[in-house]
């Protein structure tokens, strides 16, 4: 098997009209994009709608992609904006959907912790929630998170700090 194709090569092919190259770019980032969208929107249906819109916008914007940012950062930015549009349209920041694993999984404590964490994240304002998800959940550095949501690095730092304090407080109080 040959060397994996770089994202730059895939972008070039996608710009030339190769749908499979664009699909592969999206596939490489889809899991993280879905995590971000679900945690921001709290609903799988709204997540799917936002990501479908984001992927369409990304495909349409591909000829204008200059490569100033990494492809992943660019896709996260478009997806983040699509989620914010959904939130604005619905004027609704409902708590996150709670997914309960089937009984007998042997991970009851882990499930409880995940549900508590999901509830704590859901209680955060979307501005803090998005930064906590990007940095702590997806491993973005501050600069990449700032670029993704379109704010200065200092704003990322302050939102992250406030978000972490709130989540830690809620988890220590047993909020679920």
N, C-alpha and C positions, 0 to 999 in steps of 0.2 A: 504494500500500500504506500502511496506517495506521501510527501510532506503535506500537512494540512494547509489549505489555502488561507492566506492572510485576509483580514477584514478589508484592507485597502484594495486587494485584488477583487474581493467580492463586491465592494462598492463600485469599482470600475465596471465590472460585468453587469451589475444591477442597473447602473446608469445607461448602459448600452441596451437595456431592455430585457435582460435575463431575469425573469421572475423567480427562477429557482435560486439564484444568488441572493436576491432580496429575502426570500423565504428563509434561507439559511442564516442570514444576518439576524432576522427576527427570532428564529429558533434558538440561536445562541444566547439570547438575552430574555427570552420569553418567561422563564421561571421567575427571575427577579422582578420583571415588569409586572407579572401577575401578583406577586407578593405585595409590591408597592401599591398597585391599584386596589387590591382587596383590602389592605389595611387602611387605605384612605377612604374607600367607599363603603366597606363593611357589608357588601352584598355581591354575590357572585354574578347575578344578572347585570347589575350596573357595572361591575368590573369588566365583564365581557363586552358590553356596549362601548365602554370607554376605550378599551384596548383595540377593538375593531376600528373605531374612529381614529385612534392614534396611529395604527398601522397604515391605514389609508392615507392619512396626512403625511406620514413619513415617506410612503411610496411616492406621493405627489411632489413632495419637497426634495426628493433625492437629487434631482438635477441641480438644485441650489446648495446642496451640502458641500461646504468648502473644505471640510476636514480640519477645521480649527480645533475642534473637540474630537474626542474619541467617538466612534460610532455608537458605542453603548451609552455614553453620556448624552449624546444627541437623541437617542431613542427614549431614554429615561425622561429627558426634558419634555419631549412631545407627549409622552404618556402621562407625566405629571400634569401638564397643562390640560390634557383631555379629562383627567379626573377632576381637576379644579372646575372645569366647565360643567361637568355633571353635577358637582356640588352646588355651583351657582344656579344651575337650571332648576334643581329640585329644592333649593333653599333648605336642605335637609342634611344634618350630620348625625344620623341615627347611630346608635351603638353598633359595634361590629357583630356580625352574625356569629353565633356560637356553634362550633362544630364539636359534637360529642362523639368520641370513639366508642365502638361497640364494647359492651361489658366483657369482661374476661380477658382484656388485652394485657393485664398485668402492669399497666402503666397509669394507674389511677392518680397517683400523686403528680406525675408529669402532666397528665391531662388537666388536673385541677390548676396546676401552676400556669399552664398555657392559657386556660380560660381566664384566670385572673390577670395574666399579662395582656391578653387581648382586650379585656374590659378596661384595664388601666390605659392602654394605648387609645382605645376608643374615646375615653374621657378627655384626652388631650385636645386642644384646639388643632385644627388641621395643619396650621403652620408649624407647630411643635411636633406633631405626630409624623409629618413627612420627613423632618430632619432626623428624628430618632430612628425611623425605619431605614432611611438611606445610610446613615452612619453606623448605627448599632446593629441593624438587621441585615443590611446588604454589604457592609464593609467599605462604603465609600469614604474617601478621605474628605476633609472639610472643603477643599477647593472643588472637588468633583460634585459634592452635594450642593455647594453654592452655585455652581454653574448649572446644575440640573434644575434648581428651583428659581434661579435668577435673582439671587440676593448676594450681598457681600459676605465674605468668609466670617467676619465678625458677627453678623446676624445669625449665621449657622451656629457659631459657638454659643451665643446667648440662648437661642431657641433650644439647642441640644441640652444645655445646662438646666434650663427651666424644665424641659420635658423629662429629663432623667430624675430630677428632684421630685417631680410630681408622681412619676411612675413608681419610684422607690418608696415614697410615702404611702401611696395607695396599696402597694403590695405588702408593706409592713403592717398596715391597718387591716389587711385581709379583705380588701374590697374585691368583690367578684361580680 
